């Protein structure tokens, strides 16, 4: 999970750019100090570091990024298959 602080006037542009990255699973605008959240899927911490350094951190108007890697998934909702 990533919590990003983005310049308010750039929220839509940064969100759309981030959503086009193949590693992103969810991107959503929020309220508060972190006004954009994203879930990225990375194979390991090295891939996360590279993604943060080269892609996410390089987005113009991104002022801050906080990370919280999931260490164990307990539940994930998935769409049901048609019967």
PDB file of N, CA, C and O in Angstrom:
ATOM      1  N   UNK A   1       0.848  -1.175   0.000  1.00  0.00           N
ATOM      2  CA  UNK A   1       0.000   0.000   0.000  1.00  0.00           C
ATOM      3  C   UNK A   1       0.891   1.234   0.000  1.00  0.00           C
ATOM      4  O   UNK A   1       1.916   1.288   0.678  1.00  0.00           O
ATOM      5  N   UNK A   2       0.475   2.206  -0.768  1.00  0.00           N
ATOM      6  CA  UNK A   2       1.192   3.473  -0.836  1.00  0.00           C
ATOM      7  C   UNK A   2       0.231   4.603  -0.526  1.00  0.00           C
ATOM      8  O   UNK A   2      -0.897   4.621  -1.019  1.00  0.00           O
ATOM      9  N   UNK A   3       0.674   5.540   0.285  1.00  0.00           N
ATOM     10  CA  UNK A   3      -0.076   6.752   0.563  1.00  0.00           C
ATOM     11  C   UNK A   3       0.753   7.888   0.006  1.00  0.00           C
ATOM     12  O   UNK A   3       1.888   8.100   0.433  1.00  0.00           O
ATOM     13  N   UNK A   4       0.196   8.622  -0.946  1.00  0.00           N
ATOM     14  CA  UNK A   4       0.929   9.690  -1.612  1.00  0.00           C
ATOM     15  C   UNK A   4       0.328  11.047  -1.277  1.00  0.00           C
ATOM     16  O   UNK A   4      -0.891  11.203  -1.193  1.00  0.00           O
ATOM     17  N   UNK A   5       1.195  12.010  -1.090  1.00  0.00           N
ATOM     18  CA  UNK A   5       0.790  13.398  -0.988  1.00  0.00           C
ATOM     19  C   UNK A   5       1.071  14.042  -2.331  1.00  0.00           C
ATOM     20  O   UNK A   5       2.220  14.099  -2.771  1.00  0.00           O
ATOM     21  N   UNK A   6       0.028  14.526  -2.982  1.00  0.00           N
ATOM     22  CA  UNK A   6       0.140  15.072  -4.335  1.00  0.00           C
ATOM     23  C   UNK A   6      -0.409  16.495  -4.320  1.00  0.00           C
ATOM     24  O   UNK A   6      -1.379  16.782  -3.620  1.00  0.00           O
ATOM     25  N   UNK A   7       0.207  17.380  -5.088  1.00  0.00           N
ATOM     26  CA  UNK A   7      -0.311  18.741  -5.211  1.00  0.00           C
ATOM     27  C   UNK A   7      -1.774  18.656  -5.656  1.00  0.00           C
ATOM     28  O   UNK A   7      -2.080  17.948  -6.616  1.00  0.00           O
ATOM     29  N   UNK A   8      -2.679  19.363  -4.979  1.00  0.00           N
ATOM     30  CA  UNK A   8      -4.109  19.230  -5.272  1.00  0.00           C
ATOM     31  C   UNK A   8      -4.480  19.417  -6.739  1.00  0.00           C
ATOM     32  O   UNK A   8      -5.348  18.707  -7.247  1.00  0.00           O
ATOM     33  N   UNK A   9      -3.847  20.345  -7.420  1.00  0.00           N
ATOM     34  CA  UNK A   9      -4.159  20.575  -8.823  1.00  0.00           C
ATOM     35  C   UNK A   9      -3.667  19.484  -9.757  1.00  0.00           C
ATOM     36  O   UNK A   9      -4.030  19.465 -10.934  1.00  0.00           O
ATOM     37  N   UNK A  10      -2.848  18.580  -9.247  1.00  0.00           N
ATOM     38  CA  UNK A  10      -2.285  17.512 -10.071  1.00  0.00           C
ATOM     39  C   UNK A  10      -2.843  16.142  -9.702  1.00  0.00           C
ATOM     40  O   UNK A  10      -2.389  15.127 -10.230  1.00  0.00           O
ATOM     41  N   UNK A  11      -3.818  16.105  -8.804  1.00  0.00           N
ATOM     42  CA  UNK A  11      -4.326  14.831  -8.294  1.00  0.00           C
ATOM     43  C   UNK A  11      -4.848  13.923  -9.406  1.00  0.00           C
ATOM     44  O   UNK A  11      -4.493  12.745  -9.451  1.00  0.00           O
ATOM     45  N   UNK A  12      -5.670  14.439 -10.287  1.00  0.00           N
ATOM     46  CA  UNK A  12      -6.225  13.608 -11.354  1.00  0.00           C
ATOM     47  C   UNK A  12      -5.131  13.121 -12.299  1.00  0.00           C
ATOM     48  O   UNK A  12      -5.095  11.944 -12.660  1.00  0.00           O
ATOM     49  N   UNK A  13      -4.239  14.027 -12.699  1.00  0.00           N
ATOM     50  CA  UNK A  13      -3.186  13.649 -13.642  1.00  0.00           C
ATOM     51  C   UNK A  13      -2.265  12.583 -13.049  1.00  0.00           C
ATOM     52  O   UNK A  13      -1.951  11.592 -13.709  1.00  0.00           O
ATOM     53  N   UNK A  14      -1.837  12.786 -11.815  1.00  0.00           N
ATOM     54  CA  UNK A  14      -0.949  11.810 -11.167  1.00  0.00           C
ATOM     55  C   UNK A  14      -1.684  10.484 -10.969  1.00  0.00           C
ATOM     56  O   UNK A  14      -1.105   9.421 -11.195  1.00  0.00           O
ATOM     57  N   UNK A  15      -2.946  10.533 -10.552  1.00  0.00           N
ATOM     58  CA  UNK A  15      -3.722   9.307 -10.372  1.00  0.00           C
ATOM     59  C   UNK A  15      -3.865   8.520 -11.662  1.00  0.00           C
ATOM     60  O   UNK A  15      -3.695   7.301 -11.670  1.00  0.00           O
ATOM     61  N   UNK A  16      -4.172   9.203 -12.741  1.00  0.00           N
ATOM     62  CA  UNK A  16      -4.322   8.524 -14.030  1.00  0.00           C
ATOM     63  C   UNK A  16      -2.992   7.965 -14.527  1.00  0.00           C
ATOM     64  O   UNK A  16      -2.942   6.860 -15.066  1.00  0.00           O
ATOM     65  N   UNK A  17      -1.920   8.728 -14.346  1.00  0.00           N
ATOM     66  CA  UNK A  17      -0.590   8.239 -14.750  1.00  0.00           C
ATOM     67  C   UNK A  17      -0.208   7.013 -13.947  1.00  0.00           C
ATOM     68  O   UNK A  17       0.275   6.026 -14.502  1.00  0.00           O
ATOM     69  N   UNK A  18      -0.423   7.073 -12.636  1.00  0.00           N
ATOM     70  CA  UNK A  18      -0.091   5.943 -11.775  1.00  0.00           C
ATOM     71  C   UNK A  18      -0.944   4.718 -12.109  1.00  0.00           C
ATOM     72  O   UNK A  18      -0.453   3.590 -12.063  1.00  0.00           O
ATOM     73  N   UNK A  19      -2.206   4.931 -12.443  1.00  0.00           N
ATOM     74  CA  UNK A  19      -3.080   3.796 -12.758  1.00  0.00           C
ATOM     75  C   UNK A  19      -2.676   3.087 -14.045  1.00  0.00           C
ATOM     76  O   UNK A  19      -3.062   1.938 -14.261  1.00  0.00           O
ATOM     77  N   UNK A  20      -1.909   3.747 -14.896  1.00  0.00           N
ATOM     78  CA  UNK A  20      -1.440   3.124 -16.133  1.00  0.00           C
ATOM     79  C   UNK A  20      -0.223   2.228 -15.923  1.00  0.00           C
ATOM     80  O   UNK A  20       0.134   1.461 -16.818  1.00  0.00           O
ATOM     81  N   UNK A  21       0.421   2.311 -14.759  1.00  0.00           N
ATOM     82  CA  UNK A  21       1.579   1.475 -14.480  1.00  0.00           C
ATOM     83  C   UNK A  21       1.133   0.018 -14.307  1.00  0.00           C
ATOM     84  O   UNK A  21       0.125  -0.242 -13.649  1.00  0.00           O
ATOM     85  N   UNK A  22       1.857  -0.915 -14.877  1.00  0.00           N
ATOM     86  CA  UNK A  22       1.438  -2.326 -14.780  1.00  0.00           C
ATOM     87  C   UNK A  22       1.457  -2.884 -13.359  1.00  0.00           C
ATOM     88  O   UNK A  22       0.772  -3.871 -13.089  1.00  0.00           O
ATOM     89  N   UNK A  23       2.219  -2.285 -12.443  1.00  0.00           N
ATOM     90  CA  UNK A  23       2.297  -2.787 -11.068  1.00  0.00           C
ATOM     91  C   UNK A  23       1.107  -2.370 -10.212  1.00  0.00           C
ATOM     92  O   UNK A  23       0.871  -2.961  -9.159  1.00  0.00           O
ATOM     93  N   UNK A  24       0.347  -1.354 -10.650  1.00  0.00           N
ATOM     94  CA  UNK A  24      -0.734  -0.869  -9.804  1.00  0.00           C
ATOM     95  C   UNK A  24      -1.964  -1.751  -9.917  1.00  0.00           C
ATOM     96  O   UNK A  24      -2.346  -2.194 -11.000  1.00  0.00           O
ATOM     97  N   UNK A  25      -2.569  -1.990  -8.761  1.00  0.00           N
ATOM     98  CA  UNK A  25      -3.787  -2.788  -8.679  1.00  0.00           C
ATOM     99  C   UNK A  25      -4.979  -1.873  -8.417  1.00  0.00           C
ATOM    100  O   UNK A  25      -6.036  -2.035  -9.026  1.00  0.00           O
ATOM    101  N   UNK A  26      -4.808  -0.913  -7.513  1.00  0.00           N
ATOM    102  CA  UNK A  26      -5.856   0.039  -7.136  1.00  0.00           C
ATOM    103  C   UNK A  26      -5.221   1.419  -7.018  1.00  0.00           C
ATOM    104  O   UNK A  26      -4.119   1.555  -6.485  1.00  0.00           O
ATOM    105  N   UNK A  27      -5.909   2.434  -7.510  1.00  0.00           N
ATOM    106  CA  UNK A  27      -5.508   3.826  -7.316  1.00  0.00           C
ATOM    107  C   UNK A  27      -6.778   4.601  -6.989  1.00  0.00           C
ATOM    108  O   UNK A  27      -7.770   4.499  -7.711  1.00  0.00           O
ATOM    109  N   UNK A  28      -6.756   5.374  -5.905  1.00  0.00           N
ATOM    110  CA  UNK A  28      -7.951   6.116  -5.498  1.00  0.00           C
ATOM    111  C   UNK A  28      -7.575   7.432  -4.848  1.00  0.00           C
ATOM    112  O   UNK A  28      -6.599   7.515  -4.103  1.00  0.00           O
ATOM    113  N   UNK A  29      -8.360   8.463  -5.137  1.00  0.00           N
ATOM    114  CA  UNK A  29      -8.211   9.757  -4.469  1.00  0.00           C
ATOM    115  C   UNK A  29      -8.856   9.661  -3.092  1.00  0.00           C
ATOM    116  O   UNK A  29      -9.894   9.019  -2.927  1.00  0.00           O
ATOM    117  N   UNK A  30      -8.238  10.302  -2.109  1.00  0.00           N
ATOM    118  CA  UNK A  30      -8.740  10.297  -0.744  1.00  0.00           C
ATOM    119  C   UNK A  30      -8.688  11.725  -0.202  1.00  0.00           C
ATOM    120  O   UNK A  30      -8.367  12.664  -0.931  1.00  0.00           O
ATOM    121  N   UNK A  31      -9.002  11.876   1.066  1.00  0.00           N
ATOM    122  CA  UNK A  31      -8.861  13.170   1.718  1.00  0.00           C
ATOM    123  C   UNK A  31      -7.826  13.046   2.815  1.00  0.00           C
ATOM    124  O   UNK A  31      -7.510  11.941   3.257  1.00  0.00           O
ATOM    125  N   UNK A  32      -7.302  14.164   3.250  1.00  0.00           N
ATOM    126  CA  UNK A  32      -6.314  14.157   4.322  1.00  0.00           C
ATOM    127  C   UNK A  32      -4.924  14.446   3.805  1.00  0.00           C
ATOM    128  O   UNK A  32      -4.754  14.817   2.644  1.00  0.00           O
ATOM    129  N   UNK A  33      -3.926  14.279   4.658  1.00  0.00           N
ATOM    130  CA  UNK A  33      -2.545  14.583   4.262  1.00  0.00           C
ATOM    131  C   UNK A  33      -2.074  13.746   3.070  1.00  0.00           C
ATOM    132  O   UNK A  33      -1.325  14.228   2.220  1.00  0.00           O
ATOM    133  N   UNK A  34      -2.512  12.509   3.018  1.00  0.00           N
ATOM    134  CA  UNK A  34      -2.247  11.662   1.851  1.00  0.00           C
ATOM    135  C   UNK A  34      -3.522  11.669   1.030  1.00  0.00           C
ATOM    136  O   UNK A  34      -4.549  11.143   1.460  1.00  0.00           O
ATOM    137  N   UNK A  35      -3.455  12.267  -0.156  1.00  0.00           N
ATOM    138  CA  UNK A  35      -4.678  12.415  -0.927  1.00  0.00           C
ATOM    139  C   UNK A  35      -4.795  11.459  -2.105  1.00  0.00           C
ATOM    140  O   UNK A  35      -5.700  11.590  -2.929  1.00  0.00           O
ATOM    141  N   UNK A  36      -3.880  10.495  -2.184  1.00  0.00           N
ATOM    142  CA  UNK A  36      -3.941   9.460  -3.214  1.00  0.00           C
ATOM    143  C   UNK A  36      -3.404   8.174  -2.602  1.00  0.00           C
ATOM    144  O   UNK A  36      -2.326   8.169  -2.008  1.00  0.00           O
ATOM    145  N   UNK A  37      -4.149   7.091  -2.745  1.00  0.00           N
ATOM    146  CA  UNK A  37      -3.655   5.794  -2.274  1.00  0.00           C
ATOM    147  C   UNK A  37      -3.515   4.871  -3.466  1.00  0.00           C
ATOM    148  O   UNK A  37      -4.223   5.008  -4.464  1.00  0.00           O
ATOM    149  N   UNK A  38      -2.597   3.935  -3.349  1.00  0.00           N
ATOM    150  CA  UNK A  38      -2.391   2.971  -4.419  1.00  0.00           C
ATOM    151  C   UNK A  38      -1.934   1.647  -3.824  1.00  0.00           C
ATOM    152  O   UNK A  38      -1.227   1.605  -2.817  1.00  0.00           O
ATOM    153  N   UNK A  39      -2.347   0.591  -4.459  1.00  0.00           N
ATOM    154  CA  UNK A  39      -1.836  -0.734  -4.144  1.00  0.00           C
ATOM    155  C   UNK A  39      -0.992  -1.157  -5.334  1.00  0.00           C
ATOM    156  O   UNK A  39      -1.467  -1.163  -6.470  1.00  0.00           O
ATOM    157  N   UNK A  40       0.245  -1.506  -5.073  1.00  0.00           N
ATOM    158  CA  UNK A  40       1.131  -1.989  -6.137  1.00  0.00           C
ATOM    159  C   UNK A  40       1.523  -3.422  -5.823  1.00  0.00           C
ATOM    160  O   UNK A  40       1.679  -3.799  -4.661  1.00  0.00           O
ATOM    161  N   UNK A  41       1.677  -4.203  -6.861  1.00  0.00           N
ATOM    162  CA  UNK A  41       2.063  -5.599  -6.720  1.00  0.00           C
ATOM    163  C   UNK A  41       3.518  -5.722  -7.172  1.00  0.00           C
ATOM    164  O   UNK A  41       3.833  -5.499  -8.341  1.00  0.00           O
ATOM    165  N   UNK A  42       4.392  -6.076  -6.245  1.00  0.00           N
ATOM    166  CA  UNK A  42       5.820  -6.235  -6.534  1.00  0.00           C
ATOM    167  C   UNK A  42       6.268  -7.616  -6.075  1.00  0.00           C
ATOM    168  O   UNK A  42       5.764  -8.142  -5.083  1.00  0.00           O
ATOM    169  N   UNK A  43       7.211  -8.196  -6.795  1.00  0.00           N
ATOM    170  CA  UNK A  43       7.714  -9.532  -6.446  1.00  0.00           C
ATOM    171  C   UNK A  43       8.549  -9.536  -5.176  1.00  0.00           C
ATOM    172  O   UNK A  43       8.568 -10.522  -4.440  1.00  0.00           O
ATOM    173  N   UNK A  44       9.247  -8.420  -4.919  1.00  0.00           N
ATOM    174  CA  UNK A  44      10.143  -8.371  -3.759  1.00  0.00           C
ATOM    175  C   UNK A  44      10.448  -6.914  -3.422  1.00  0.00           C
ATOM    176  O   UNK A  44       9.980  -5.997  -4.097  1.00  0.00           O
ATOM    177  N   UNK A  45      11.235  -6.716  -2.373  1.00  0.00           N
ATOM    178  CA  UNK A  45      11.533  -5.349  -1.942  1.00  0.00           C
ATOM    179  C   UNK A  45      12.407  -4.601  -2.949  1.00  0.00           C
ATOM    180  O   UNK A  45      12.320  -3.377  -3.055  1.00  0.00           O
ATOM    181  N   UNK A  46      13.232  -5.316  -3.674  1.00  0.00           N
ATOM    182  CA  UNK A  46      14.052  -4.663  -4.701  1.00  0.00           C
ATOM    183  C   UNK A  46      13.163  -4.082  -5.789  1.00  0.00           C
ATOM    184  O   UNK A  46      13.372  -2.949  -6.224  1.00  0.00           O
ATOM    185  N   UNK A  47      12.174  -4.848  -6.230  1.00  0.00           N
ATOM    186  CA  UNK A  47      11.252  -4.347  -7.248  1.00  0.00           C
ATOM    187  C   UNK A  47      10.452  -3.156  -6.724  1.00  0.00           C
ATOM    188  O   UNK A  47      10.218  -2.193  -7.454  1.00  0.00           O
ATOM    189  N   UNK A  48      10.035  -3.223  -5.460  1.00  0.00           N
ATOM    190  CA  UNK A  48       9.328  -2.096  -4.853  1.00  0.00           C
ATOM    191  C   UNK A  48      10.229  -0.861  -4.832  1.00  0.00           C
ATOM    192  O   UNK A  48       9.789   0.232  -5.190  1.00  0.00           O
ATOM    193  N   UNK A  49      11.463  -1.025  -4.421  1.00  0.00           N
ATOM    194  CA  UNK A  49      12.410   0.092  -4.381  1.00  0.00           C
ATOM    195  C   UNK A  49      12.579   0.713  -5.770  1.00  0.00           C
ATOM    196  O   UNK A  49      12.532   1.934  -5.915  1.00  0.00           O
ATOM    197  N   UNK A  50      12.772  -0.119  -6.777  1.00  0.00           N
ATOM    198  CA  UNK A  50      12.964   0.392  -8.134  1.00  0.00           C
ATOM    199  C   UNK A  50      11.717   1.114  -8.635  1.00  0.00           C
ATOM    200  O   UNK A  50      11.816   2.156  -9.281  1.00  0.00           O
ATOM    201  N   UNK A  51      10.542   0.558  -8.334  1.00  0.00           N
ATOM    202  CA  UNK A  51       9.295   1.195  -8.747  1.00  0.00           C
ATOM    203  C   UNK A  51       9.129   2.549  -8.058  1.00  0.00           C
ATOM    204  O   UNK A  51       8.746   3.532  -8.693  1.00  0.00           O
ATOM    205  N   UNK A  52       9.419   2.594  -6.758  1.00  0.00           N
ATOM    206  CA  UNK A  52       9.331   3.862  -6.030  1.00  0.00           C
ATOM    207  C   UNK A  52      10.328   4.881  -6.572  1.00  0.00           C
ATOM    208  O   UNK A  52       9.992   6.053  -6.744  1.00  0.00           O
ATOM    209  N   UNK A  53      11.532   4.441  -6.837  1.00  0.00           N
ATOM    210  CA  UNK A  53      12.597   5.345  -7.265  1.00  0.00           C
ATOM    211  C   UNK A  53      12.415   5.835  -8.698  1.00  0.00           C
ATOM    212  O   UNK A  53      12.573   7.026  -8.968  1.00  0.00           O
ATOM    213  N   UNK A  54      12.089   4.943  -9.606  1.00  0.00           N
ATOM    214  CA  UNK A  54      12.062   5.301 -11.025  1.00  0.00           C
ATOM    215  C   UNK A  54      10.690   5.707 -11.544  1.00  0.00           C
ATOM    216  O   UNK A  54      10.604   6.487 -12.492  1.00  0.00           O
ATOM    217  N   UNK A  55       9.628   5.204 -10.955  1.00  0.00           N
ATOM    218  CA  UNK A  55       8.293   5.483 -11.483  1.00  0.00           C
ATOM    219  C   UNK A  55       7.498   6.411 -10.574  1.00  0.00           C
ATOM    220  O   UNK A  55       7.173   7.534 -10.961  1.00  0.00           O
ATOM    221  N   UNK A  56       7.190   5.957  -9.392  1.00  0.00           N
ATOM    222  CA  UNK A  56       6.293   6.702  -8.511  1.00  0.00           C
ATOM    223  C   UNK A  56       6.936   7.986  -7.999  1.00  0.00           C
ATOM    224  O   UNK A  56       6.331   9.055  -8.083  1.00  0.00           O
ATOM    225  N   UNK A  57       8.134   7.896  -7.480  1.00  0.00           N
ATOM    226  CA  UNK A  57       8.821   9.076  -6.964  1.00  0.00           C
ATOM    227  C   UNK A  57       9.176  10.084  -8.036  1.00  0.00           C
ATOM    228  O   UNK A  57       9.392  11.258  -7.737  1.00  0.00           O
ATOM    229  N   UNK A  58       9.239   9.643  -9.277  1.00  0.00           N
ATOM    230  CA  UNK A  58       9.591  10.537 -10.382  1.00  0.00           C
ATOM    231  C   UNK A  58       8.386  11.281 -10.944  1.00  0.00           C
ATOM    232  O   UNK A  58       8.548  12.156 -11.795  1.00  0.00           O
ATOM    233  N   UNK A  59       7.166  10.948 -10.480  1.00  0.00           N
ATOM    234  CA  UNK A  59       5.987  11.649 -10.984  1.00  0.00           C
ATOM    235  C   UNK A  59       6.005  13.105 -10.523  1.00  0.00           C
ATOM    236  O   UNK A  59       6.135  13.365  -9.327  1.00  0.00           O
ATOM    237  N   UNK A  60       5.878  14.056 -11.446  1.00  0.00           N
ATOM    238  CA  UNK A  60       5.840  15.460 -11.043  1.00  0.00           C
ATOM    239  C   UNK A  60       4.680  15.718 -10.082  1.00  0.00           C
ATOM    240  O   UNK A  60       3.621  15.101 -10.197  1.00  0.00           O
ATOM    241  N   UNK A  61       4.882  16.612  -9.155  1.00  0.00           N
ATOM    242  CA  UNK A  61       3.883  17.026  -8.167  1.00  0.00           C
ATOM    243  C   UNK A  61       3.613  15.994  -7.081  1.00  0.00           C
ATOM    244  O   UNK A  61       2.695  16.169  -6.279  1.00  0.00           O
ATOM    245  N   UNK A  62       4.408  14.906  -7.042  1.00  0.00           N
ATOM    246  CA  UNK A  62       4.317  13.964  -5.926  1.00  0.00           C
ATOM    247  C   UNK A  62       5.225  14.498  -4.830  1.00  0.00           C
ATOM    248  O   UNK A  62       6.443  14.560  -4.996  1.00  0.00           O
ATOM    249  N   UNK A  63       4.626  14.882  -3.712  1.00  0.00           N
ATOM    250  CA  UNK A  63       5.359  15.532  -2.638  1.00  0.00           C
ATOM    251  C   UNK A  63       5.829  14.569  -1.565  1.00  0.00           C
ATOM    252  O   UNK A  63       6.840  14.817  -0.908  1.00  0.00           O
ATOM    253  N   UNK A  64       5.101  13.466  -1.378  1.00  0.00           N
ATOM    254  CA  UNK A  64       5.499  12.481  -0.366  1.00  0.00           C
ATOM    255  C   UNK A  64       4.905  11.123  -0.707  1.00  0.00           C
ATOM    256  O   UNK A  64       3.868  11.023  -1.363  1.00  0.00           O
ATOM    257  N   UNK A  65       5.586  10.083  -0.246  1.00  0.00           N
ATOM    258  CA  UNK A  65       5.101   8.713  -0.416  1.00  0.00           C
ATOM    259  C   UNK A  65       5.407   7.948   0.861  1.00  0.00           C
ATOM    260  O   UNK A  65       6.545   7.935   1.330  1.00  0.00           O
ATOM    261  N   UNK A  66       4.390   7.314   1.416  1.00  0.00           N
ATOM    262  CA  UNK A  66       4.582   6.414   2.548  1.00  0.00           C
ATOM    263  C   UNK A  66       4.219   5.013   2.080  1.00  0.00           C
ATOM    264  O   UNK A  66       3.261   4.824   1.331  1.00  0.00           O
ATOM    265  N   UNK A  67       4.993   4.037   2.529  1.00  0.00           N
ATOM    266  CA  UNK A  67       4.739   2.657   2.119  1.00  0.00           C
ATOM    267  C   UNK A  67       4.378   1.805   3.328  1.00  0.00           C
ATOM    268  O   UNK A  67       4.816   2.060   4.450  1.00  0.00           O
ATOM    269  N   UNK A  68       3.576   0.800   3.069  1.00  0.00           N
ATOM    270  CA  UNK A  68       3.220  -0.187   4.088  1.00  0.00           C
ATOM    271  C   UNK A  68       3.076  -1.526   3.374  1.00  0.00           C
ATOM    272  O   UNK A  68       1.973  -1.899   2.975  1.00  0.00           O
ATOM    273  N   UNK A  69       4.185  -2.256   3.210  1.00  0.00           N
ATOM    274  CA  UNK A  69       4.096  -3.551   2.543  1.00  0.00           C
ATOM    275  C   UNK A  69       3.225  -4.525   3.338  1.00  0.00           C
ATOM    276  O   UNK A  69       3.305  -4.587   4.565  1.00  0.00           O
ATOM    277  N   UNK A  70       2.406  -5.270   2.632  1.00  0.00           N
ATOM    278  CA  UNK A  70       1.610  -6.319   3.274  1.00  0.00           C
ATOM    279  C   UNK A  70       2.513  -7.529   3.469  1.00  0.00           C
ATOM    280  O   UNK A  70       3.100  -8.028   2.508  1.00  0.00           O
ATOM    281  N   UNK A  71       2.625  -7.995   4.684  1.00  0.00           N
ATOM    282  CA  UNK A  71       3.490  -9.146   4.948  1.00  0.00           C
ATOM    283  C   UNK A  71       2.716 -10.460   4.940  1.00  0.00           C
ATOM    284  O   UNK A  71       3.308 -11.533   4.823  1.00  0.00           O
ATOM    285  N   UNK A  72       1.388 -10.374   5.064  1.00  0.00           N
ATOM    286  CA  UNK A  72       0.569 -11.578   4.980  1.00  0.00           C
ATOM    287  C   UNK A  72      -0.839 -11.166   4.614  1.00  0.00           C
ATOM    288  O   UNK A  72      -1.434 -10.314   5.273  1.00  0.00           O
ATOM    289  N   UNK A  73      -1.367 -11.762   3.578  1.00  0.00           N
ATOM    290  CA  UNK A  73      -2.740 -11.473   3.162  1.00  0.00           C
ATOM    291  C   UNK A  73      -3.674 -12.443   3.861  1.00  0.00           C
ATOM    292  O   UNK A  73      -3.493 -13.658   3.782  1.00  0.00           O
ATOM    293  N   UNK A  74      -4.669 -11.906   4.540  1.00  0.00           N
ATOM    294  CA  UNK A  74      -5.615 -12.733   5.285  1.00  0.00           C
ATOM    295  C   UNK A  74      -6.882 -12.983   4.467  1.00  0.00           C
ATOM    296  O   UNK A  74      -7.444 -14.078   4.504  1.00  0.00           O
ATOM    297  N   UNK A  75      -7.325 -11.973   3.734  1.00  0.00           N
ATOM    298  CA  UNK A  75      -8.534 -12.119   2.940  1.00  0.00           C
ATOM    299  C   UNK A  75      -8.446 -11.191   1.737  1.00  0.00           C
ATOM    300  O   UNK A  75      -7.927 -10.079   1.834  1.00  0.00           O
ATOM    301  N   UNK A  76      -8.959 -11.658   0.604  1.00  0.00           N
ATOM    302  CA  UNK A  76      -9.075 -10.829  -0.593  1.00  0.00           C
ATOM    303  C   UNK A  76     -10.408 -11.175  -1.249  1.00  0.00           C
ATOM    304  O   UNK A  76     -10.704 -12.343  -1.502  1.00  0.00           O
ATOM    305  N   UNK A  77     -11.198 -10.155  -1.518  1.00  0.00           N
ATOM    306  CA  UNK A  77     -12.435 -10.377  -2.229  1.00  0.00           C
ATOM    307  C   UNK A  77     -12.135 -10.506  -3.708  1.00  0.00           C
ATOM    308  O   UNK A  77     -11.374  -9.713  -4.261  1.00  0.00           O
ATOM    309  N   UNK A  78     -12.715 -11.482  -4.340  1.00  0.00           N
ATOM    310  CA  UNK A  78     -12.538 -11.668  -5.774  1.00  0.00           C
ATOM    311  C   UNK A  78     -13.921 -11.822  -6.405  1.00  0.00           C
ATOM    312  O   UNK A  78     -14.858 -12.286  -5.756  1.00  0.00           O
ATOM    313  N   UNK A  79     -14.040 -11.434  -7.663  1.00  0.00           N
ATOM    314  CA  UNK A  79     -15.338 -11.595  -8.316  1.00  0.00           C
ATOM    315  C   UNK A  79     -15.696 -13.073  -8.414  1.00  0.00           C
ATOM    316  O   UNK A  79     -14.830 -13.923  -8.618  1.00  0.00           O
ATOM    317  N   UNK A  80     -16.954 -13.359  -8.268  1.00  0.00           N
ATOM    318  CA  UNK A  80     -17.428 -14.740  -8.386  1.00  0.00           C
ATOM    319  C   UNK A  80     -17.506 -15.133  -9.857  1.00  0.00           C
ATOM    320  O   UNK A  80     -17.868 -14.321 -10.708  1.00  0.00           O
ATOM    321  N   UNK A  81     -17.168 -16.364 -10.142  1.00  0.00           N
ATOM    322  CA  UNK A  81     -17.272 -16.881 -11.503  1.00  0.00           C
ATOM    323  C   UNK A  81     -18.744 -17.136 -11.826  1.00  0.00           C
ATOM    324  O   UNK A  81     -19.508 -17.545 -10.952  1.00  0.00           O
ATOM    325  N   UNK A  82     -19.143 -16.898 -13.072  1.00  0.00           N
ATOM    326  CA  UNK A  82     -20.527 -17.205 -13.431  1.00  0.00           C
ATOM    327  C   UNK A  82     -20.801 -18.699 -13.303  1.00  0.00           C
ATOM    328  O   UNK A  82     -19.943 -19.524 -13.616  1.00  0.00           O
ATOM    329  N   UNK A  83     -21.962 -19.030 -12.855  1.00  0.00           N
ATOM    330  CA  UNK A  83     -22.317 -20.451 -12.649  1.00  0.00           C
ATOM    331  C   UNK A  83     -22.590 -21.158 -13.952  1.00  0.00           C
ATOM    332  O   UNK A  83     -22.899 -22.350 -13.955  1.00  0.00           O
TER     333      UNK A  83
END
